[in-house]
């Protein structure tokens, strides 16, 4: 049992090393200084479906951008709420073009088709696809374009600050960052020999127009439920450059607003994110339980049953200490919830359950639901 706990600790220390390395690699957006004399034109493309809670604040923040050459194009994608009514308040603004769509072709995911339509109306040298639940700092576009040009990046994805209000958001949403930064070595993002080692955040995708057209745009991922990841892979497959930027001081986003949305969102994404693979699901579930839940259970058993094997007890304490270092580093860097850190093992357990649910719905039932649209995965 001692050797088992030593192995667990070695794995945890390895993942802590990956996390620290990743945090050192990812550039902070707030540290970028503006040196450009000429700014390229940017088309900001916002698909909206049932976004009555987000539309106004998103567009208001975009209109406040301190950037000389940009246009905003919004697509109301057959919304069933008051999105169209809210958008009508912006119809006379010369910076905003509002489009309507009431048709979804067979084999398309709604958001992907909306983005395709938006790209066809764009005139900019850069295409920025951003979600309607984002809020943009006035200096954000200048800094992000500066970094994109400085690094000659073809697809730059920006990591936003997640707004966490409800208890379910605070518990589960930070785990998305935990999985990303603990399990994915970021240096592999820049290596085109490993397209599957790709990551991007769909809330903010900045493409060079030439790169977007080269990979076939959203048409090339029309049936993908996780189009942001597959667009990133398409970039690497075409020997183009992919980068991530820490934008927590530039962009904020409230991804989900309640437990029901979290369940639907995680159920939609997790299975697709692991390639609908049962072997990967089992492997990841075992890893998560052994590394991130077992130490807490072990300590509880030792204390409750008053087991006095001090070697194992201190190994378990060290494991928990390493886990909390990981969570604390992410908490500080990305301004997350301290509540999520305290309840870490419960969050991991819930995420594992949602992963199993996602696999069941996607693989066995062949379906997914998002924004009041039902998709038959087997037909996509």
WODA-V223760 format. One record per residue. N is the residue number from 1. RES is the residue in one letter. SS is DSSP state (2 for helix, 1 for strand, 0 for the rest). PHI is phi in radians with two decimals (none if undefined). OMEGA is omega in radians with two decimals (NA if undefined). Layout:
n: (N,N)
res: (RES,RES)
ss: (SS,SS)
phi: (PHI,PHI)
omega: (OMEGA,OMEGA)
//
This chain:
n: (1,2,3,4,5,6,7,8,9,10,11,12,13,14,15,16,17,18,19,20,21,22,23,24,25,26,27,28,29,30,31,32,33,34,35,36,37,38,39,40,41,42,43,44,45,46,47,48,49,50,51,52,53,54,55,56,57,58,59,60,61,62,63,64,65,66,67,68,69,70,71,72,73,74,75,76,77,78,79,80,81,82,83,84,85,86,87,88,89,90,91,92,93,94,95,96,97,98,99,100,101,102,103,104,105,106,107,108,109,110,111,112,113,114,115,116,117,118,119,120,121,122,123,124,125,126,127,128,129,130,131,132,133,134,135,136,137,138,139,140,141,142,143,144,145,146,147,148,149,150,151,152,153,154,155,156,157,158,159,160,161,162,163,164,165,166,167,168,169,170,171,172,173,174,175,176,177,178,179,180,181,182,183,184,185,186,187,188,189,190,191,192,193,194,195,196,197,198,199,200,201,202,203,204,205,206,207,208,209,210,211,212,213,214,215,216,217,218,219,220,221,222,223,224,225,226,227,228,229,230,231,232,233,234,235,236,237,238,239,240,241,242,243,244,245,246,247,248,249,250,251,252,253,254,255,256,257,258,259,260,261,262,263,264,265,266,267,268,269,270,271,272,273,274,275,276,277,278,279,280,281,282,283,284,285,286,287,288,289,290,291,292,293,294,295,296,297,298,299,300,301,302,303,304,305,306,307,308,309,310,311,312,313,314,315,316,317,318,319,320,321,322,323,324,325,326,327,328,329,330,331,332,333,334,335,336,337,338,339,340,341,342,343,344,345,346,347,348,349,350,351,352,353,354,355,356,357,358,359,360,361,362,363,364,365,366,367,368,369,370,371,372,373,374,375,376,377,378,379,380)
res: (X,X,X,X,X,X,X,X,X,X,X,X,X,X,X,X,X,X,X,X,X,X,X,X,X,X,X,X,X,X,X,X,X,X,X,X,X,X,X,X,X,X,X,X,X,X,X,X,X,X,X,X,X,X,X,X,X,X,X,X,X,X,X,X,X,X,X,X,X,X,X,X,X,X,X,X,X,X,X,X,X,X,X,X,X,X,X,X,X,X,X,X,X,X,X,X,X,X,X,X,X,X,X,X,X,X,X,X,X,X,X,X,X,X,X,X,X,X,X,X,X,X,X,X,X,X,X,X,X,X,X,X,X,X,X,X,X,X,X,X,X,X,X,X,X,X,X,X,X,X,X,X,X,X,X,X,X,X,X,X,X,X,X,X,X,X,X,X,X,X,X,X,X,X,X,X,X,X,X,X,X,X,X,X,X,X,X,X,X,X,X,X,X,X,X,X,X,X,X,X,X,X,X,X,X,X,X,X,X,X,X,X,X,X,X,X,X,X,X,X,X,X,X,X,X,X,X,X,X,X,X,X,X,X,X,X,X,X,X,X,X,X,X,X,X,X,X,X,X,X,X,X,X,X,X,X,X,X,X,X,X,X,X,X,X,X,X,X,X,X,X,X,X,X,X,X,X,X,X,X,X,X,X,X,X,X,X,X,X,X,X,X,X,X,X,X,X,X,X,X,X,X,X,X,X,X,X,X,X,X,X,X,X,X,X,X,X,X,X,X,X,X,X,X,X,X,X,X,X,X,X,X,X,X,X,X,X,X,X,X,X,X,X,X,X,X,X,X,X,X,X,X,X,X,X,X,X,X,X,X,X,X,X,X,X,X,X,X,X,X,X,X,X,X,X,X,X,X,X,X)
ss: (0,2,2,2,2,2,2,2,2,2,2,2,2,2,2,2,2,2,2,2,2,2,2,2,2,0,1,1,2,2,2,0,0,0,0,0,0,0,0,0,0,1,1,1,1,1,1,1,0,0,0,0,0,0,2,2,2,2,2,2,2,2,2,0,0,0,0,0,0,1,1,1,1,1,1,1,1,0,0,0,0,0,2,2,2,2,2,2,2,2,0,0,0,0,0,1,1,1,1,1,1,0,0,0,0,0,0,0,0,2,2,2,2,2,2,2,2,2,2,2,2,0,0,0,0,1,1,1,1,1,0,0,0,1,1,1,0,0,0,2,2,2,2,2,2,2,2,2,2,2,2,0,0,0,1,1,1,1,1,0,1,1,0,0,0,0,2,2,2,2,2,2,0,2,2,2,2,2,2,2,2,2,2,0,0,2,2,2,2,2,0,0,0,0,0,0,0,0,0,0,0,0,0,1,1,1,1,1,2,2,2,2,2,2,0,0,2,2,2,2,2,0,0,0,0,0,2,2,2,2,2,2,2,2,2,2,2,0,0,0,0,1,1,1,1,1,0,0,0,0,1,1,1,0,0,0,0,0,2,2,2,2,2,2,2,2,2,2,2,2,2,2,2,0,0,0,0,2,2,2,2,2,2,2,2,2,2,2,2,2,2,2,0,2,2,2,2,2,2,2,2,2,2,2,0,0,0,0,0,2,2,2,2,2,2,2,2,2,2,2,2,2,2,2,2,2,2,2,2,2,2,2,2,2,0,0,0,2,2,2,2,2,0,2,2,2,2,2,2,2,2,2,2,2,2,2,2,2,2,2,2,2,2,2,0,0,1,1,1,1,0,0,1,1,1,1,2,2,2,0)
phi: (none,-1.12,-1.13,-1.04,-1.22,-1.14,-1.10,-1.01,-1.13,-1.09,-1.10,-1.09,-1.14,-1.13,-1.21,-1.10,-1.10,-1.05,-1.05,-1.09,-1.03,-1.07,-1.15,-1.31,-1.28,-1.23,-1.27,-1.50,-1.10,-1.18,-1.55,-1.38,-1.74,-1.46,-2.19,-1.24,-1.73,-2.15,-1.91,-1.25,-1.31,-2.22,-1.77,-1.66,-2.01,-2.14,-1.37,-2.30,-2.38,0.98,-2.05,-1.08,-1.43,-2.05,-0.98,-1.15,-1.23,-1.14,-1.18,-1.07,-1.19,-1.19,-1.21,-1.62,-1.09,-1.57,-2.62,-1.34,-2.34,-2.64,-2.20,-2.04,-2.11,-2.03,-2.01,-1.44,-1.62,0.93,-1.14,-1.87,-1.99,-1.66,-1.00,-1.05,-1.11,-1.17,-1.12,-1.10,-1.24,-1.87,-1.16,-1.62,-1.39,-1.20,-1.42,-1.99,-1.99,-1.94,-1.96,-2.18,-2.44,-2.27,-2.50,-2.21,-1.16,-1.06,1.55,-1.87,-1.45,-0.96,-1.10,-1.14,-1.19,-1.07,-1.17,-1.07,-1.08,-1.05,-1.10,-1.27,-1.76,-1.38,-2.04,-1.34,-1.31,-2.09,-2.01,-1.90,-1.65,-2.36,-1.41,-1.27,-1.62,-1.73,-2.22,-1.97,-1.11,-0.94,-1.57,-1.08,-1.16,-1.02,-1.17,-1.24,-1.13,-0.99,-1.18,-1.06,-1.27,-1.08,-1.70,0.93,-1.55,-1.51,-2.32,-1.94,-1.88,-1.89,-1.49,-1.52,-1.36,-1.56,-1.37,-2.10,-2.01,-1.35,-1.10,-1.14,-1.11,-1.10,-1.37,-1.85,-1.06,-1.06,-1.17,-1.09,-1.24,-1.06,-1.08,-1.07,-1.53,-1.55,-1.75,-1.97,-1.15,-1.15,-1.13,-1.31,-1.07,-1.52,-1.70,-1.28,-1.31,-2.19,-1.01,-1.26,-1.52,-2.26,-2.63,-2.72,-1.94,-1.10,-1.29,-2.73,-2.15,-1.89,-1.84,-1.14,-1.01,-1.07,-1.21,-1.03,-1.22,-1.11,-1.46,1.57,0.99,-1.27,-1.07,-1.28,-2.25,-1.02,-1.79,-1.50,-1.41,-2.11,-1.07,-1.11,-1.16,-1.27,-1.15,-1.09,-1.12,-1.09,-1.04,-1.21,-1.10,-1.71,1.02,-1.83,-1.75,-1.99,-2.46,-2.04,-2.32,-1.33,-2.02,-1.12,-1.68,-2.01,-2.30,-2.20,-2.71,-1.88,-1.12,-2.31,-1.99,-2.80,-1.11,-1.08,-1.16,-1.12,-1.06,-1.14,-1.15,-1.13,-1.13,-1.25,-1.72,-1.09,-1.09,-1.09,-1.14,-1.81,1.21,0.92,-1.72,-1.16,-1.13,-1.22,-1.03,-1.11,-1.07,-1.15,-1.13,-1.11,-1.04,-1.10,-1.20,-1.19,-1.47,-2.02,-2.08,-0.89,-1.00,-1.24,-1.11,-1.07,-1.10,-1.04,-1.09,-1.06,-1.30,-1.18,-1.67,0.92,-1.45,-1.98,-1.60,-1.16,-1.09,-1.17,-1.02,-1.28,-1.13,-1.10,-1.06,-1.14,-1.03,-1.13,-1.07,-1.12,-1.05,-1.23,-1.10,-0.99,-1.14,-1.18,-1.07,-1.22,-1.03,-1.25,-1.18,-1.92,0.94,-1.58,-1.62,-1.20,-1.01,-1.13,-1.11,-1.08,-1.81,-0.90,-1.10,-1.20,-1.09,-1.10,-1.08,-1.14,-1.13,-1.13,-1.12,-1.14,-1.13,-1.13,-1.08,-1.06,-1.10,-1.09,-1.14,-1.34,-1.49,-1.47,-1.63,1.13,-2.54,-2.61,-2.31,-2.73,0.95,1.07,-2.11,-1.76,-2.01,-1.61,-1.00,-1.16,-1.64,-1.62)
omega: (3.11,-3.12,3.08,-3.13,3.06,3.11,3.10,-3.12,3.12,3.11,3.13,3.11,3.10,3.13,3.05,3.10,3.09,-3.13,-3.13,3.11,-3.13,-3.13,3.09,-3.10,-3.02,3.14,3.06,-3.12,-3.08,-3.11,-3.13,3.10,-3.11,3.13,-3.09,3.04,3.09,-3.10,3.09,3.10,-3.08,2.99,3.12,-2.96,-3.02,2.99,-3.14,2.99,-3.14,-3.07,-3.10,3.14,-3.01,-2.94,-3.03,-3.08,3.09,-3.10,3.10,3.12,3.13,3.13,3.14,-3.11,3.07,-3.09,-2.97,-3.01,3.06,3.04,3.11,3.09,-3.10,3.05,3.00,-2.99,3.05,-3.11,-3.12,-3.13,-3.08,-3.14,-3.12,3.14,3.13,-3.14,-3.14,3.11,-3.11,-2.96,-3.13,3.11,-3.04,3.14,-3.04,3.00,-3.09,3.13,3.09,3.05,-3.14,-3.05,3.07,-3.12,3.09,3.07,-3.14,2.85,-3.01,-3.10,-3.12,3.12,3.10,3.14,3.09,3.12,3.14,-3.12,-3.12,3.11,-3.07,3.12,-3.02,3.03,3.05,3.10,3.12,3.05,-3.11,-3.12,-3.08,-3.13,3.11,3.03,-2.94,3.02,-3.12,-3.12,-2.97,-3.04,3.10,-3.09,-3.08,3.06,3.10,-3.11,3.13,-3.14,3.13,-3.11,-3.13,-3.08,3.12,3.01,3.09,3.09,-3.05,3.12,-3.10,2.94,3.12,3.06,-3.05,-3.05,-3.13,-3.14,-3.14,3.07,-3.10,-3.10,-2.91,-3.05,3.11,3.14,3.06,3.10,3.12,3.14,-3.11,-3.00,3.13,-3.02,-3.08,3.04,-3.00,3.14,3.12,3.10,-3.06,-3.10,-3.07,3.07,-3.10,-3.12,-3.12,3.02,-3.10,3.08,3.00,-3.11,-3.02,-3.14,-3.14,3.13,-3.13,-3.14,2.73,-3.10,-3.12,3.13,3.13,3.14,-3.12,-3.11,3.13,3.07,-3.12,3.04,-3.09,3.13,-2.94,-3.08,-3.11,3.09,3.07,-3.01,-3.12,3.10,-3.10,3.02,3.09,3.10,3.12,3.09,-3.11,3.12,3.13,3.10,3.07,-3.00,3.13,3.11,3.01,3.13,3.06,-3.08,-3.05,3.10,-3.09,-3.06,2.99,-3.06,2.96,-3.01,3.13,-3.08,3.12,-3.07,-3.12,3.11,3.10,3.14,3.14,-3.12,3.13,3.14,3.12,-2.91,-2.90,-3.09,3.09,-3.12,3.10,3.08,-3.12,-3.07,3.12,-3.12,3.12,3.10,-3.13,-3.12,-3.11,3.12,3.12,3.13,-3.11,-3.12,-3.09,-3.04,-2.92,3.07,-3.09,-3.11,-3.14,3.10,3.14,3.11,3.13,-3.14,3.13,-3.10,-3.07,-3.11,3.09,3.07,-3.02,3.00,-2.96,3.13,3.13,-3.13,-3.12,3.02,3.10,3.10,3.12,3.10,-3.14,3.11,3.12,3.12,-3.12,3.02,3.10,-3.09,-3.12,3.11,3.10,3.09,-3.12,-3.04,-3.03,3.03,-3.08,-3.10,3.08,3.09,-3.13,3.13,-3.06,-3.08,-3.06,-3.08,3.11,3.09,3.12,3.12,-3.14,3.12,3.10,3.10,3.11,3.09,3.11,3.10,3.13,3.14,-3.13,-3.11,-3.05,-3.00,-3.07,-3.13,3.10,-3.11,3.04,3.13,3.05,3.13,3.12,3.00,3.09,3.14,2.99,-3.03,-3.08,-3.14,-3.07,NA)
//
